[in-house]
């Protein structure tokens, strides 16, 4: 297998992290299924790598499309070593400003689609006795910022689902890694983002500066997707890959501030929150549950 290189299945391969990962994997001699809705971009990339690259038109929210794409991958390469769920969509706006169908779409694209694609691939990984699932979430899968409630909710869901999966498949030779970028120079801060169905004036003082900051720095974010892609290759090659990998100094700074604030919040009511058992219930110190 090492002589032949890994076989990747990469969603969102037409832009951003997905494209960077596809380019890096193919450049080092691996084989890759390149999946995205904009297949013409994939074909241009695949043309440089002959039979090692398979472009596949895929809307990740389409169940039949997911099954068909996996079949094509297995028929071409015989296995999938690494499933990289990179495709996703952002959104920014107050939670009250989004319509119900927009919230459902956000969850469908960012959570349900990668979860179901993973479930489709797992039988093949179980049969071959190895595999690695790399799910791109965001530092927004660990922290929450005003204006990103819908987006963060979808990423939090994928984080929880993926962590549970990691415990369930560890003994089967399958690994799971969550990639959690901060601000990277991708299409996230672009018109590809979902815009809220309405704008409510009471939220403008909070949301407008966030929207302005996000879209105003498009193309000037500090994170380099090519460097992120190389690190994802290293994760896939590692004998002890991390469950979680934040990317960028800003991601770690966001996390450190969040942990500090959460601990302060929890500890402010900890004694009262802890003192909610029946009076006759043994405590842990008494050997009870």
N, C-alpha and C positions, 0 to 999 in steps of 0.2 A: 504493500500500500504506500509506503514512504517513497518508493521509487517512482510510482505513478503520480504521486501528489494527492492531495485531498480533493474530494468532490463537494462543492459548495452549492447550496440553493439559496440565492440572495433575492429577497423582495426589495422593491424600491430601488432597483439597480440603475435606473435611468438618470438619477441626480443625487446630489448630496452624499451622505454617508454610504448609501447603497452603491453608488457609482464608484466612489473612492475604494470601497472594499472589493468590488468586482475587479477594478483595474489592478489592485495590489495582488489579489489572489492569482489572477491570470498572468501577471508579469513574472511571478516566481515559478510558473509552470503548473499550477493547479488547474483543475477543471471546474467549470462553473455553469450553473443554470442561472441566467439573468432574467428576472421576472419583473415586469412593470406594465402599466397601461400604455405607455408611450413606446411601442415596440420599435419604432423607427430609430430611436436613440440607441436601443439595445443592439439592433442589427449593425449599426456603425461601429459600436464597440466590439461586438463579436467577430466582425469581419477580420480583425487584426490577429485573431487567435485560432482560426480554423476550427477543427473538430473539438477543440478543448472548451469552446464556449457555445452554449445553447440559449438563444434568445427566445423567451416565451412571453406572449401577451397575457397579462393576468391582472384582473381586478380582484384584489385580495378578499373583497367582501362577497364574491360569487362562489358558492359551494361547489358547483359543477366545474368552474374554472380552476379552483384549487386542486380538485381531484385529478383533472385532466393534466395540469401542469406537473404534478408529482408523477403521474404515469409516464409522461414524456421524459422526465428526468431519469427514472428507473430504466426505461427502455433504452436510453442513450448511454448512460454511464453505469448502470447496474447497482448503484447504491447512492446514498447521500450521507456524507460524513459530517457535514456541518450545515444546519439550517440557520440562516441569518434572517430573522424577521426585522427588516429595517423600515419597510413602508409604514407610513403614518401621516397624520395631518394635525396641524396645530389649530389653535383658536385663541382669541383674546377678547374679553368682554365680561361685564358683570354677569353673575350666574342668572340673575332674573331677566337679563336681556336676551338670552337664548331661547328659542322655541323648543318645545319638547322633542320634535323630530330632529333638531340639530344635536341635542344631547344624545339621542339614540344613535345618530350617525357617528358622533365622536367615539362612542363606546364600540360601535361596530368596527370602525376602521382601526382604532388603536388597541383594542382589547380582544374582541371576539374573533376578528380575522386572524391575528397571529396565534391565538389559542387554538383555533380550529385547524389551522394549517399545521401546527405542531402535532395535534392529535392525528392528523392524516399521515404524518411522517413517522411517528413513533413506532408503529408496527414493523416498519422496515429497519429502524435502528435496533429494536429489540431482537429481531431475527439475525442481524449481522453482529450483534453483541457489542456494539459501540456506537457512539454518536455524540454530537455536541449541539445544543440549542443555544443560540446567541440572540437574545431579545433586546432590541434597542428601546429603552424607555426614555429617561431624561432625569436630570436631577429633580425635575418636577414630578418624578415618581416617588420621591422621598420627602420633598418639601412642597409647600403651597405658597403662592404669591397671589395677591389680589389681581383679578382679571384673568386668571388661568384656572378657574375652578373646574370647568368642564374638561379641559385638557388634562389637568393633574388627576382628576378622578379616573380618567381612562388609563393613565399611566400607573397610578396606585393599584388599580385592579390587575394590570399585567404583572406588576411587581409581586403582588401576593400570590397570584396563580403560579408564577414561575418559581417562586421560592418553594411552594408546596410540591410542585413538579420535581424540583431538584432532590427533595428528600425521597420521593417515590421511585425515582429511576436510578439513584446512585448505585445500587447493588447490581444494576443491569448493564453497567458500563457506559451509561449515558450521563453527560454533564450538562449543566445549565449555567449560563452567565448572563447577567443583566448589565448592559452598557448604559451609563447614566451621564450623558454630556451636559455641560453647561452651555455657554453661548459659543456656537460654532458658525463658521461662514458657509451656511447652506441656504436652501430656499425657505427655511422656516419663517424668517421675517420677510415674507413676501405676500403677494396677492393669493398665493396658494392657501393661506390661512383661512379658516372659516370665520366670517364676520357675523356678529350677532344679528338676530332678526330685527331688533329695535335698539334704539339708544334712549335710555331713560335719564332725564336731567339730574335727578338726585345723585346719580353715580358718577357724573362727569368729572367732578373734582378729583376722584380717585382713579378712574379708568383712563381718562384722556392722557395724562402724563405717561402712563404705562404703554398705551398704544403708540404714542408719539416716540417714546424711547425705543420701543421694539422696531418699528418700521423705519425710524430715522437712522438706526445703525446698521441697517441691512447692507451687507457687503463689507462691513468694517468690524465684524465680531472677531474676537481674538483667536478662537479655536480653529485649527487646521484639520479638515477632514482626512487629508492624506496621512497625517501622523496618527490620527485616530484609527484609520484602517490598518496601519502597520501594527498597532497595539492589539487590534482584534485578531490579526494573524498570530501574534505571539500567544494570545489567550488560547486560541484553538490548538496551538502546538504544545501548550504546557501540560505537564503531567499533574499539576495541581492548580488548575485555573480558579480564579475567584468566583464566588457567586455574584458579587456586585463589584463594578468598576466605574466609579465616577471619572469623568474626563474634564480636565481643565482646572486651573487654580480657583476659578470662580465657583465651580461646582463644590469643591471642598470647603470653601469659605461659606457658601450658602448652607451646607450641611452642618458645619460647626456652629454657626449662629442659631440654626434651627434646634439642634440638640440642647444648647444652652437655654433657649427660650422654653422649650418643651419641659425640660427638667424643672425649671423655675415654676412653670404653671402647675405641673403635677405635684410638686412638693408643697405648694401653697395650700393645698387641700388634702394632702396625703393622710394626715392623721384622721380627719373626719371621713375620708373615703375608705380608709382601712377599717374603721370602727362601724361596720355595717353587718356584722354577723349576729346570729342569735346568741343570747347571753350564755347558753349552756353548750355552745359549740367549742370543742377543743381547738386551741391555736396550734400553729406549726410547732411552737416550742414545746407543746404538750404531746407531740407525736401524732397529732391528728392531720387530716387532709387540709 
